[in-house]
């Protein structure tokens, strides 16, 4: 974690795909659904990931799992579960792109779909959580499979991915 640079207590910058052409955040991009953003992020790793001298993953075809800590920024609307869970997550050092190359993913705020049936009872905006993400480039899909609430005193570190490993992927 020493390789991470904290961005301070302020809110994290929104995902680059959520920026409008005028430089502001496009709130309608979140409210209209996260699937276009997700598809763009998964198909164009340059938007969500930092390239570099990363190594190759064992297999790009097999789904990968990452365990990452995050802050809850928005819960899915009960009337529209597909609205997604908006999280500001820590960097994922060993995030692999569609080719299987480890490129890392910097910390950012982005919406995530949740596994059907995943209980969100007891989770509130502002909570610190640990999530297990499943990334399957064949879909492409990215989904929160598990979530655990962390103690409020948990210190989260938002910054750049360190490509020398240390993340939670498998």
C-alpha positions in Angstrom: 0.0 0.0 0.0 3.0 2.3 0.3 3.0 2.6 -3.5 -0.5 4.2 -3.4 -0.9 7.9 -3.2 -4.0 9.0 -1.3 -6.2 11.5 -3.0 -7.3 13.0 0.3 -10.7 13.0 2.0 -12.6 14.6 -0.9 -14.8 12.6 -3.3 -13.0 10.5 -5.9 -13.1 11.6 -9.5 -15.9 10.0 -11.5 -15.1 7.3 -14.0 -13.8 9.0 -17.2 -16.7 7.6 -19.2 -19.1 9.5 -17.0 -17.6 12.9 -17.9 -19.6 15.1 -20.3 -18.0 16.8 -23.3 -18.1 20.0 -21.3 -15.9 18.5 -18.6 -18.6 18.1 -15.9 -20.1 14.9 -14.6 -23.0 13.6 -16.6 -25.5 12.6 -13.9 -27.9 11.1 -16.5 -25.2 8.5 -17.4 -25.6 6.9 -14.0 -29.4 7.3 -13.9 -29.9 5.8 -17.3 -28.1 2.7 -16.4 -24.6 1.5 -15.9 -24.4 -1.1 -18.7 -23.1 1.2 -21.4 -20.4 2.5 -19.1 -19.6 -1.0 -18.0 -19.4 -2.3 -21.5 -17.1 0.7 -22.5 -14.9 0.2 -19.4 -14.6 -3.6 -20.1 -14.0 -3.2 -23.8 -11.6 -0.3 -23.6 -9.2 -0.9 -20.7 -7.5 2.4 -21.3 -10.5 4.2 -19.9 -10.6 2.3 -16.6 -7.1 0.8 -16.3 -3.6 2.1 -16.4 -1.4 0.3 -18.8 2.2 -0.5 -18.1 4.7 -3.3 -17.8 2.3 -5.8 -16.3 2.6 -9.5 -16.7 0.3 -11.9 -18.3 -2.6 -13.6 -16.5 -2.9 -17.4 -16.6 -5.9 -17.3 -18.9 -7.9 -14.4 -20.3 -10.8 -16.7 -21.1 -11.4 -17.8 -17.5 -13.4 -15.5 -15.2 -11.2 -13.7 -12.7 -12.2 -12.7 -9.1 -10.9 -9.6 -7.2 -11.4 -8.7 -3.6 -11.4 -5.0 -3.1 -12.4 -2.5 -0.3 -14.7 0.4 -1.2 -17.0 3.1 0.1 -20.7 2.9 -0.8 -21.8 6.0 -2.7 -25.2 4.9 -3.9 -27.4 1.8 -3.4 -29.5 0.3 -6.2 -32.9 1.8 -6.4 -35.5 -0.6 -4.9 -37.7 0.2 -7.9 -34.9 -0.4 -10.4 -32.4 -3.0 -9.1 -30.4 -2.8 -12.3 -29.5 0.8 -11.4 -26.4 -0.6 -9.9 -24.4 -0.2 -6.7 -22.1 2.9 -7.0 -18.8 2.3 -5.2 -15.6 4.3 -4.8 -13.1 1.4 -4.7 -9.4 1.1 -3.9 -7.0 0.3 -6.7 -6.9 -3.3 -8.0 -3.2 -3.9 -8.6 -3.5 -7.2 -10.5 -6.6 -6.3 -12.7 -6.2 -8.0 -16.1 -7.6 -6.7 -19.4 -9.4 -8.8 -22.0 -6.1 -10.2 -23.4 -5.1 -11.4 -19.9 -2.4 -8.8 -19.5 -2.2 -7.4 -16.0 -2.7 -3.6 -16.3 -4.0 -2.6 -12.9 -7.1 -0.5 -12.2 -6.7 2.8 -10.4 -9.2 3.6 -7.6 -12.3 5.3 -9.0 -16.1 5.6 -8.5 -18.1 3.4 -10.8 -21.4 1.5 -10.8 -21.5 -2.3 -10.4 -24.3 -4.7 -10.9 -24.9 -7.1 -8.0 -25.5 -10.8 -8.1 -29.2 -11.6 -8.0 -30.2 -12.4 -4.4 -27.2 -10.6 -2.9 -28.5 -9.2 0.4 -27.8 -5.5 0.8 -29.8 -5.2 4.1 -27.8 -3.3 6.6 -25.6 -1.6 4.0 -26.0 2.2 3.8 -24.5 5.1 1.7 -21.1 6.0 3.4 -20.5 2.4 4.6 -17.1 0.9 4.0 -17.3 -2.6 2.5 -15.2 -5.4 1.1 -16.5 -6.8 -2.2 -15.7 -9.8 -4.3 -15.9 -8.9 -8.0 -16.3 -11.4 -10.8 -14.9 -10.2 -14.2 -15.7 -12.4 -17.2 -14.5 -10.9 -20.5 -16.4 -13.5 -22.5 -19.7 -11.7 -21.5 -18.4 -9.1 -20.9 -19.7 -9.1 -17.4 -18.6 -7.6 -14.1 -20.7 -8.3 -11.0 -20.4 -7.9 -7.2 -20.7 -11.5 -6.0 -20.2 -11.0 -2.2 -20.1 -8.0 0.1 -19.1 -7.6 3.7 -19.5 -4.4 5.8 -16.3 -3.2 7.3 -15.8 -1.3 10.6 -16.4 2.5 10.2 -12.8 3.1 11.4 -11.4 1.2 8.4 -9.0 3.4 6.5 -9.4 3.2 2.7 -6.6 4.2 0.3 -7.5 5.7 -3.0 -4.8 6.1 -5.6 -3.0 4.5 -8.5 -2.6 0.8 -9.1 0.8 -0.6 -8.3 1.5 -3.1 -11.1 3.8 -5.1 -8.9 0.9 -7.2 -7.6 -0.6 -7.0 -4.1 -4.3 -7.0 -5.3 -6.9 -9.7 -4.6 -7.3 -11.4 -8.0 -7.1 -15.0 -8.7 
